[in-house]
């Protein structure tokens, strides 16, 4: 069973990843609308959406959300280590 510190880190990391992804989705949608002049596709799988637009949306959204989640989780990890004096076991790398 995970100890309290480990469970605390998991909650913090999940919250940071969720928040980072949510903010990225909103920001990417606004940028898409400004850049293309159209609303982002709500259903890229629909045949009514041009294939190039669907692929572009999925690529931009996928990369953007994952980068934001990574950055948010890394920022949370730095703050966790600063506050607790040690990094979570999940963050330590084997050399």
MDTraj code that builds the backbone (N, CA, C; nanometers):
import mdtraj as md
import numpy as np

residues = "UNK UNK UNK UNK UNK UNK UNK UNK UNK UNK UNK UNK UNK UNK UNK UNK UNK UNK UNK UNK UNK UNK UNK UNK UNK UNK UNK UNK UNK UNK UNK UNK UNK UNK UNK UNK UNK UNK UNK UNK UNK UNK UNK UNK UNK UNK UNK UNK UNK UNK UNK UNK UNK UNK UNK UNK UNK UNK UNK UNK UNK UNK UNK UNK UNK UNK UNK UNK UNK UNK UNK UNK UNK UNK UNK UNK UNK UNK UNK UNK UNK UNK UNK UNK UNK UNK UNK UNK UNK UNK UNK UNK UNK UNK UNK".split()
xyz = np.array([
    [0.0846, -0.1189, 0.0000],
    [0.0000, 0.0000, 0.0000],
    [0.0886, 0.1245, 0.0000],
    [0.0445, 0.2261, -0.0696],
    [0.1220, 0.3499, -0.0805],
    [0.1177, 0.4257, 0.0518],
    [0.2310, 0.4888, 0.0872],
    [0.2311, 0.5695, 0.2087],
    [0.1613, 0.7029, 0.1824],
    [0.1396, 0.7804, 0.2884],
    [0.0645, 0.9058, 0.2761],
    [0.1339, 1.0055, 0.1840],
    [0.2668, 1.0117, 0.1900],
    [0.3402, 1.1029, 0.1025],
    [0.3250, 1.0651, -0.0431],
    [0.3307, 0.9351, -0.0689],
    [0.3158, 0.8856, -0.2050],
    [0.1743, 0.9137, -0.2559],
    [0.0762, 0.8895, -0.1735],
    [-0.0622, 0.9152, -0.2127],
    [-0.0835, 1.0651, -0.2318],
    [-0.0233, 1.1458, -0.1463],
    [-0.0335, 1.2909, -0.1614],
    [0.0236, 1.3365, -0.2942],
    [0.1391, 1.2809, -0.3306],
    [0.2005, 1.3177, -0.4584],
    [0.1110, 1.2771, -0.5741],
    [0.0520, 1.1602, -0.5670],
    [-0.0354, 1.1144, -0.6756],
    [-0.1539, 1.2092, -0.6944],
    [-0.2107, 1.2553, -0.5844],
    [-0.3231, 1.3486, -0.5925],
    [-0.2773, 1.4817, -0.6527],
    [-0.1631, 1.5320, -0.6067],
    [-0.1098, 1.6586, -0.6586],
    [-0.0771, 1.6455, -0.8076],
    [-0.0125, 1.5374, -0.8458],
    [0.0244, 1.5174, -0.9866],
    [-0.0993, 1.5060, -1.0750],
    [-0.1987, 1.4318, -1.0292],
    [-0.3218, 1.4178, -1.1072],
    [-0.3927, 1.5525, -1.1209],
    [-0.3979, 1.6279, -1.0126],
    [-0.4608, 1.7597, -1.0181],
    [-0.3879, 1.8542, -1.1119],
    [-0.2556, 1.8514, -1.1068],
    [-0.1759, 1.9378, -1.1950],
    [-0.1960, 1.8986, -1.3406],
    [-0.1956, 1.7690, -1.3688],
    [-0.2143, 1.7220, -1.5063],
    [-0.3529, 1.7592, -1.5582],
    [-0.4547, 1.7415, -1.4736],
    [-0.5905, 1.7768, -1.5137],
    [-0.6016, 1.9272, -1.5422],
    [-0.5513, 2.0076, -1.4501],
    [-0.5593, 2.1530, -1.4676],
    [-0.4816, 2.1984, -1.5906],
    [-0.3619, 2.1445, -1.6090],
    [-0.2821, 2.1808, -1.7260],
    [-0.3518, 2.1446, -1.8559],
    [-0.4107, 2.0263, -1.8607],
    [-0.4827, 1.9827, -1.9806],
    [-0.6052, 2.0675, -2.0079],
    [-0.6788, 2.1023, -1.9020],
    [-0.8001, 2.1818, -1.9172],
    [-0.7669, 2.3213, -1.9703],
    [-0.6658, 2.3840, -1.9113],
    [-0.6250, 2.5175, -1.9555],
    [-0.5756, 2.5119, -2.1006],
    [-0.4991, 2.4084, -2.1330],
    [-0.4479, 2.3957, -2.2697],
    [-0.5615, 2.3806, -2.3701],
    [-0.6612, 2.2998, -2.3381],
    [-0.7748, 2.2811, -2.4299],
    [-0.8448, 2.4138, -2.4574],
    [-0.8672, 2.4910, -2.3518],
    [-0.9339, 2.6203, -2.3692],
    [-0.8478, 2.7151, -2.4524],
    [-0.7190, 2.7211, -2.4226],
    [-0.6290, 2.8118, -2.4939],
    [-0.6146, 2.7709, -2.6406],
    [-0.6055, 2.6411, -2.6656],
    [-0.5903, 2.5934, -2.8032],
    [-0.7165, 2.6229, -2.8835],
    [-0.8330, 2.6071, -2.8213],
    [-0.9587, 2.6364, -2.8917],
    [-0.9659, 2.7838, -2.9294],
    [-0.9248, 2.8727, -2.8387],
    [-0.9247, 3.0159, -2.8683],
    [-0.8246, 3.0461, -2.9804],
    [-0.7063, 2.9885, -2.9722],
    [-0.6046, 3.0115, -3.0754],
    [-0.6511, 2.9578, -3.2111],
    [-0.7178, 2.8434, -3.2111],
    [-0.7690, 2.7849, -3.3355],
    [-0.8702, 2.8801, -3.3995],
    [-0.9588, 2.9331, -3.3177],
    [-1.0616, 3.0239, -3.3704],
    [-0.9983, 3.1503, -3.4267],
    [-0.8993, 3.2046, -3.3561],
    [-0.8309, 3.3245, -3.4065],
    [-0.7524, 3.2943, -3.5333],
    [-0.6854, 3.1786, -3.5362],
    [-0.5997, 3.1453, -3.6496],
    [-0.6757, 3.1059, -3.7751],
    [-0.7868, 3.0333, -3.7579],
    [-0.8609, 2.9840, -3.8741],
    [-0.9860, 3.0648, -3.9037],
    [-1.0337, 3.1393, -3.8031],
    [-1.1578, 3.2129, -3.8209],
    [-1.2809, 3.1251, -3.8049],
    [-1.2602, 2.9972, -3.7703],
    [-1.3716, 2.9035, -3.7520],
    [-1.3638, 2.8405, -3.6142],
    [-1.4793, 2.7934, -3.5680],
    [-1.4807, 2.7187, -3.4423],
    [-1.4043, 2.5880, -3.4627],
    [-1.3393, 2.5382, -3.3584],
    [-1.2731, 2.4094, -3.3718],
    [-1.3760, 2.2989, -3.3936],
    [-1.3383, 2.1940, -3.4630],
    [-1.4345, 2.0862, -3.4859],
    [-1.4722, 2.0181, -3.3541],
    [-1.6026, 2.0050, -3.3305],
    [-1.6472, 1.9381, -3.2078],
    [-1.6428, 1.7866, -3.2231],
    [-1.6501, 1.7397, -3.3467],
    [-1.6431, 1.5965, -3.3730],
    [-1.5567, 1.5736, -3.4969],
    [-1.4255, 1.5625, -3.4778],
    [-1.3363, 1.5456, -3.5935],
    [-1.3634, 1.4184, -3.6741],
    [-1.4317, 1.3214, -3.6149],
    [-1.4614, 1.1970, -3.6859],
    [-1.5734, 1.2137, -3.7880],
    [-1.6482, 1.3223, -3.7782],
    [-1.7617, 1.3448, -3.8666],
    [-1.7159, 1.3620, -4.0113],
    [-1.7878, 1.3009, -4.1060],
    [-1.7542, 1.3207, -4.2478],
    [-1.7793, 1.4639, -4.2946],
    [-1.8529, 1.5421, -4.2146],
    [-1.8787, 1.6818, -4.2514],
    [-1.7580, 1.7720, -4.2269],
    [-1.6600, 1.7222, -4.1510],
    [-1.5380, 1.7977, -4.1225],
    [-1.4324, 1.7557, -4.2244],
    [-1.3681, 1.8548, -4.2873],
    [-1.2642, 1.8232, -4.3854],
    [-1.1532, 1.7422, -4.3184],
    [-1.0993, 1.6456, -4.3897],
    [-0.9958, 1.5582, -4.3342],
    [-0.8750, 1.6389, -4.2881],
    [-0.8333, 1.7377, -4.3657],
    [-0.7170, 1.8186, -4.3268],
    [-0.7453, 1.8962, -4.1982],
    [-0.8665, 1.9466, -4.1841],
    [-0.9027, 2.0196, -4.0627],
    [-0.9069, 1.9245, -3.9426],
    [-0.9635, 1.8068, -3.9602],
    [-0.9718, 1.7092, -3.8515],
    [-0.8325, 1.6663, -3.8058],
    [-0.7449, 1.6366, -3.9005],
    [-0.6085, 1.5942, -3.8654],
    [-0.5337, 1.7090, -3.7992],
    [-0.5465, 1.8282, -3.8540],
    [-0.4806, 1.9441, -3.7938],
    [-0.5260, 1.9664, -3.6507],
    [-0.6559, 1.9569, -3.6261],
    [-0.7097, 1.9781, -3.4925],
    [-0.6570, 1.8724, -3.3956],
    [-0.6593, 1.7478, -3.4376],
    [-0.6148, 1.6389, -3.3506],
    [-0.4655, 1.6523, -3.3192],
    [-0.3844, 1.6867, -3.4164],
    [-0.2405, 1.7014, -3.3940],
    [-0.2134, 1.8176, -3.2980],
    [-0.2735, 1.9320, -3.3258],
    [-0.2520, 2.0501, -3.2411],
    [-0.3022, 2.0231, -3.0994],
    [-0.4207, 1.9669, -3.0875],
    [-0.4785, 1.9406, -2.9558],
    [-0.3973, 1.8345, -2.8798],
    [-0.3615, 1.7278, -2.9469],
    [-0.2865, 1.6205, -2.8804],
    [-0.1517, 1.6672, -2.8282],
    [-0.0765, 1.7332, -2.9131],
    [0.0556, 1.7811, -2.8720],
    [0.0419, 1.8898, -2.7658],
    [-0.0490, 1.9836, -2.7876],
    [-0.0656, 2.0937, -2.6943],
    [-0.1065, 2.0486, -2.5552],
    [-0.2025, 1.9583, -2.5471],
    [-0.2498, 1.9108, -2.4165],
    [-0.1415, 1.8306, -2.3460],
    [-0.0729, 1.7445, -2.4166],
    [0.0307, 1.6633, -2.3522],
    [0.1491, 1.7473, -2.3056],
    [0.1868, 1.8469, -2.3833],
    [0.2951, 1.9363, -2.3399],
    [0.2516, 2.0137, -2.2151],
    [0.1296, 2.0630, -2.2146],
    [0.0796, 2.1373, -2.0982],
    [0.0737, 2.0476, -1.9747],
    [0.0293, 1.9235, -1.9911],
    [0.0239, 1.8303, -1.8779],
    [0.1633, 1.8008, -1.8253],
    [0.2586, 1.7822, -1.9159],
    [0.3964, 1.7568, -1.8752],
    [0.4525, 1.8754, -1.7976],
    [0.4343, 1.9949, -1.8501],
    [0.4865, 2.1143, -1.7834],
    [0.4207, 2.1356, -1.6474],
    [0.2896, 2.1134, -1.6388],
    [0.2192, 2.1312, -1.5118],
    [0.2657, 2.0280, -1.4090],
    [0.2843, 1.9045, -1.4515],
    [0.3285, 1.8001, -1.3594],
    [0.4718, 1.8245, -1.3145],
    [0.5572, 1.8708, -1.4042],
    [0.6957, 1.9014, -1.3656],
    [0.7005, 2.0186, -1.2680],
    [0.6162, 2.1197, -1.2904],
    [0.6109, 2.2329, -1.1973],
    [0.5624, 2.1864, -1.0605],
    [0.4638, 2.0986, -1.0602],
    [0.4139, 2.0441, -0.9336],
    [0.5224, 1.9613, -0.8648],
    [0.6010, 1.8877, -0.9420],
    [0.7088, 1.8060, -0.8848],
    [0.8156, 1.8943, -0.8204],
    [0.8498, 2.0048, -0.8862],
    [0.9472, 2.0974, -0.8278],
    [0.8942, 2.1550, -0.6971],
    [0.7668, 2.1937, -0.6971],
    [0.7072, 2.2503, -0.5769],
    [0.6964, 2.1448, -0.4664],
    [0.6620, 2.0217, -0.5040],
    [0.6524, 1.9124, -0.4068],
    [0.7882, 1.8887, -0.3410],
    [0.8926, 1.8821, -0.4218],
    [1.0268, 1.8587, -0.3684],
    [1.0711, 1.9749, -0.2801],
    [1.0380, 2.0957, -0.3198],
    [1.0739, 2.2144, -0.2412],
    [1.0037, 2.2121, -0.1053],
    [0.8761, 2.1782, -0.1051],
    [0.7982, 2.1798, 0.0191],
    [0.8263, 2.0604, 0.1093],
    [0.8512, 1.9436, 0.0496],
    [0.8694, 1.8226, 0.1304],
    [1.0160, 1.7914, 0.1567],
    [1.1042, 1.8509, 0.0798],
    [1.2465, 1.8241, 0.0961],
    [1.2947, 1.7007, 0.0229],
    [1.2041, 1.6315, -0.0431],
    [1.2413, 1.5119, -0.1184],
    [1.1467, 1.4935, -0.2359],
    [1.1986, 1.4348, -0.3412],
    [1.1152, 1.4069, -0.4584],
    [1.0359, 1.2791, -0.4337],
    [0.9204, 1.2684, -0.4973],
    [0.8402, 1.1480, -0.4882],
    [0.9184, 1.0307, -0.5469],
    [0.8924, 0.9121, -0.4959],
    [0.9582, 0.7923, -0.5484],
    [0.9288, 0.7744, -0.6977],
    [0.8139, 0.8205, -0.7431],
    [0.7772, 0.8076, -0.8835],
    [0.8604, 0.8970, -0.9750],
    [0.9288, 0.9939, -0.9171],
    [1.0055, 1.0878, -0.9975],
    [1.1528, 1.0534, -1.0035],
    [1.1968, 0.9654, -0.9191],
    [1.3381, 0.9295, -0.9164],
    [1.3684, 0.8364, -1.0324],
    [1.4829, 0.8619, -1.0958],
    [1.5212, 0.7800, -1.2104],
    [1.6349, 0.6878, -1.1708],
    [1.6336, 0.5727, -1.2314],
    [1.7424, 0.4774, -1.2116],
    [1.8517, 0.5082, -1.3126],
    [1.9751, 0.5094, -1.2684],
    [2.0869, 0.5379, -1.3598],
    [2.1644, 0.4126, -1.3835],
])
top = md.Topology()
chain = top.add_chain()
for i, resn in enumerate(residues, 1):
    res = top.add_residue(resn, chain, resSeq=i)
    for name in ("N", "CA", "C"):
        top.add_atom(name, md.element.get_by_symbol(name[0]), res)
traj = md.Trajectory(xyz[None], top)
